Amino acid sequence: MVAAIKRHWPNSRITWLVDCGVDAILKTQPMISKVIRVKKGFLKRPSELFFLRNELLAEKFDISIDPQGLFKSAALVWLSGAKRRIGFALPQSREKAWWLYHDAIAPQSLHLVDRQIELLKPLSIPLPPAQQAPFDWTEPTAVAVDAESMLKQIGVQPKSYLCVNASAGWPSRVWPRERYAEVIRESSDLYQLNSLVIWGSPQEREIAQWIVVKSDTPRAFLAPPTQLMSLSGLLKRSVAYLGSDTGPMHLSAAVGTRCIALFGSTRASYSGAYGRDHICIQKIDDSEKAGKKSSDDNSAMQAITVEDVMRSVHSLSGSSRL
């Protein structure tokens, strides 16, 4: 969305409000003029609301857009004091957020990113074809240097490895770790492909280390500790991302790396890796089942076989990526 706005209005000043830890990565992108980190629970603290309201009013916004569609995000749109407030209509919008918009858009697109880009309709900004909106990602020099240094220490060349992420925030999104190990082993045996297993928390590191050991191949490597920015550098230099519907998958798509993404409790057509070059594997769609997304039942993920994934890895062998 930001890229589409910037391409249409190159001199526009864009401010991004965020309440999570992605603010550091957003600040590196030149098309974003300013990033404001909003404190969690701001709606419950009058002093925080007062401070935030004054900060936003000082920016003198012309337009404010809410691509999330929750009351909290809609409140930020209203607090901005923008002359024009745009968000989603029902049912995409929830918690009566639409009350706070001037323009409430009912999106028609299938993928969430394309639906969000439809919020630009009232501004007469040309909309790109489905699954073809550019990210216009800019890699900071420091990130490139850091990524090259990490790969050199590991002993892996750029564009010679899969970036494997076996962890997920919800148990229902987890694919069995032994299958990751088998895919890594077969990718090494059949295609001489390295695999770099990434991780975030100490628990995820244990899982990643287990996979590296069980894959029983010298082409499997445990990634070093990373933050979002350094992870983006490793993803950008990989042949492909392999894993489930997680933040690293979306980051991989943003930096222009192909994804082999595994889906069960979320719908690939709605929240899959954005772009036409990716492969999303989904045998069972459990996304409509109440409580399924955050449950411990990953049966929909278990329906995906090693053979399913290896067919996708094989498709890489027929491209210039291998």
Order of alpha helices (4+ residues) and beta strands (2+ residues): alpha-beta-alpha-beta-alpha-beta-alpha-beta-beta-alpha-alpha-beta-alpha-beta-alpha-beta-alpha-beta-alpha-beta-alpha-beta-alpha-alpha
